[in-house]
Amino acid sequence: MTSNDIGVLLEDKALSLEELARACAVEPDWVVQRVQTGVLLHDGPPPGQLTAWRFTSLDLVRARRLREIESVFDANADLAALVVDLSEEVARLRRRLHVLGVDVSGGV
């Protein structure tokens, strides 16, 4: 998968299980495990075969962050998911504060 493919994905294309695994440099089983534990595809895996699963650009970003945390910090999947969840929540809260006009540039 090239950076041009990822640019197209960010616009309107969904990835298959194999494409997501390739884009994250992991085996498809890694993705399946994260879906089955609810770390990816928050609404749960759609019924049917694995080949029917489709992943959005948000899933791609989340999967890459999970993989990075697992590999860089030698973290298990649960810990990596917690770190990603918390960092996403902090980003959401900062966006809300920005909309309200609160300066959060100083960090936490």
N, C-alpha and C positions, 0 to 999 in steps of 0.2 A: 504494500500500500504506500503510495507516494504522498507527499504533502499536498499535491493537487487533489488527490482523491479525498483527503481529509477536508480540504476546503469545500469540495462539493458536498460531502457529508454534512458539514456544518450548515449548509443551506437547506438541503431537502432529502437526503438519501439516508435510508436505514441500513445498518450492517447486519449481516448474518452472524451466527455464532463463530464460524471459521474466520470471517473477516475481522470481527472484534478481537479474537484471539491473536491473529496475525498483527493487527495494529498495536496491540499491547505487548507483543513479543512473549506470549505465553501459550501454553497448550490449551486446546478447547476444554479439557477437563477442569482447568483452573477456573474458567468462566462458568462452567456448569456448577461447580461447587459454590461459587459466590452467588449464583442465581438461586440455588436450592436453599441457601442459608438466608436469603433475603437481602443480601448486601447489594446486589444488582437487580434491576427490574423490580423496584419497590412494590409494584402492584402484584407481584408474584409472576411466575412464568406462565405464559399463555398455555392453555390446554393443547395437547398434541405433541408432535415430535419436536425434538431439538432443532431440526432444520427449519421449523416454522418461527423460531424466535427471531425477533428483530430488535436491534439496539439503536438508540438515538445518539446524537452527539453528546448529550449529557451523560449517557451511560459510558461512552468512550472516555470522556474526561474523568469520570469517577473511577472507572476500571484502571486507567493509567495511574491515577493517584494511589489507589490501593496497591497496585503492583510496586510502585516506587517506594511506598512506606514499608511494605513487606520486605523488599530486597535491601534497601538502604539501612534500615534499622533492625533487620532480621526479626521483624514482628510477625506474630501469628495473624491469621485472617481476622479474628475477632478484634484484636487490638487495632489493626489497620483500619477496620471499618469504623471503630469508635473515633479514631483520630480524624478520619475523613468526615464523619458526621458532625463532629464538633467544629471543624474548620469551615464546613458549609454553613453551619448555624451562625458562626461568628460573621461570616460574609453577609448572610441575610440580615442580621441585626445591624451591621454597619450600613447596608443599603437603606434600611428603614430610618436609621438616624440621619443619614444624608438627606433623605427626602424630607425629613422634619427640620432640616436646617442645622443640625448639630454637627459641629466639626469633630471628626474622629481621626484626624491625620496624625495625632500624637501617639496612636497605638493604644494597646491595652495594658 
